[in-house]
Amino acid sequence: MLRYEVQCINKTDRSNPHERIQNIGGVSGGTRWKLSQPDAIAGIEQGKWEFYVKRGGHEVRVIIAKHNGNKYLKTEADGEQQNNLLSLPECP
């Protein structure tokens, strides 16, 4: 399984936090990458990829959650923010 640090996201114009993330992205080995949320979810479910966010020197795992039957990405609770993904900057 390949592990990637999520360093940026693209948000939709929706205000609902369960529907806001459109893409996740980052840089790995000097190469910029970006995945749609459905592709990232599929990769996690297939055991292909694992994603994390660095916060305060700690790694916080990105997990799949479900709301009203829709899957979305969020981070495990780290005691500070409910979802660290939504605080990341926009991907180019």
C-alpha positions as CSV (number, residue, x, y, z in Angstrom):
1,M,0.0,0.0,0.0
2,L,1.3,3.4,-1.0
3,R,1.1,6.3,1.5
4,Y,0.6,9.9,0.5
5,E,0.5,13.1,2.4
6,V,-2.5,15.3,1.5
7,Q,-1.2,18.9,1.3
8,C,-4.1,20.6,-0.5
9,I,-7.7,20.2,-1.5
10,N,-10.2,21.7,-4.0
11,K,-13.6,22.5,-2.5
12,T,-17.0,22.6,-4.2
13,D,-19.2,25.6,-3.6
14,R,-21.4,23.6,-1.3
15,S,-21.5,24.6,2.4
16,N,-22.2,21.1,3.7
17,P,-18.9,19.7,5.0
18,H,-19.8,16.2,3.8
19,E,-20.0,17.4,0.2
20,R,-17.3,20.1,0.1
21,I,-14.2,18.2,-1.0
22,Q,-13.8,17.7,-4.7
23,N,-10.1,16.8,-5.0
24,I,-7.2,16.0,-2.7
25,G,-3.6,16.5,-3.7
26,G,0.0,16.9,-2.7
27,V,3.6,16.4,-3.9
28,S,5.3,13.0,-3.8
29,G,8.9,12.5,-5.0
30,G,8.9,16.0,-6.5
31,T,5.8,15.3,-8.6
32,R,2.5,17.0,-8.0
33,W,-0.5,14.7,-7.8
34,K,-4.3,15.3,-7.5
35,L,-7.2,12.8,-7.2
36,S,-10.9,13.3,-7.2
37,Q,-12.6,12.3,-4.0
38,P,-14.4,9.3,-5.6
39,D,-11.0,8.0,-7.0
40,A,-9.3,8.5,-3.6
41,I,-12.1,6.7,-1.8
42,A,-11.9,3.8,-4.3
43,G,-8.2,3.6,-3.9
44,I,-8.5,3.4,-0.1
45,E,-11.2,0.8,-0.3
46,Q,-9.1,-1.3,-2.7
47,G,-6.1,-1.1,-0.3
48,K,-4.1,0.7,-3.0
49,W,-3.5,3.9,-1.1
50,E,-3.4,5.4,2.4
51,F,-3.6,9.2,2.9
52,Y,-2.7,11.3,5.9
53,V,-2.4,15.0,6.9
54,K,0.4,16.4,9.0
55,R,-0.7,18.6,11.8
56,G,1.6,19.9,14.5
57,G,4.3,17.3,13.7
58,H,1.8,14.4,13.9
59,E,0.2,12.3,11.1
60,V,-3.5,12.2,11.1
61,R,-5.0,9.5,8.9
62,V,-7.6,10.2,6.2
63,I,-10.6,7.9,6.5
64,I,-13.8,7.3,4.6
65,A,-17.0,8.4,6.4
66,K,-20.6,8.1,5.4
67,H,-23.4,10.7,5.7
68,N,-26.9,10.1,4.3
69,G,-25.5,7.2,2.3
70,N,-22.8,9.3,0.6
71,K,-19.1,8.5,1.2
72,Y,-16.7,11.3,1.8
73,L,-13.1,11.8,3.1
74,K,-12.2,13.2,6.5
75,T,-9.5,12.8,9.0
76,E,-9.6,10.8,12.2
77,A,-10.4,13.0,15.2
78,D,-7.1,14.4,16.5
79,G,-8.6,16.2,19.5
80,E,-8.3,19.6,17.8
81,Q,-10.2,19.8,14.5
82,Q,-13.0,17.5,13.5
83,N,-11.7,17.4,9.9
84,N,-8.2,18.7,9.1
85,L,-8.8,18.3,5.4
86,L,-11.1,21.3,5.2
87,S,-8.4,23.6,6.7
88,L,-5.8,22.7,3.9
89,P,-5.1,25.3,1.2
90,E,-6.6,25.0,-2.3
91,C,-4.7,22.8,-4.8
92,P,-3.4,24.6,-7.9
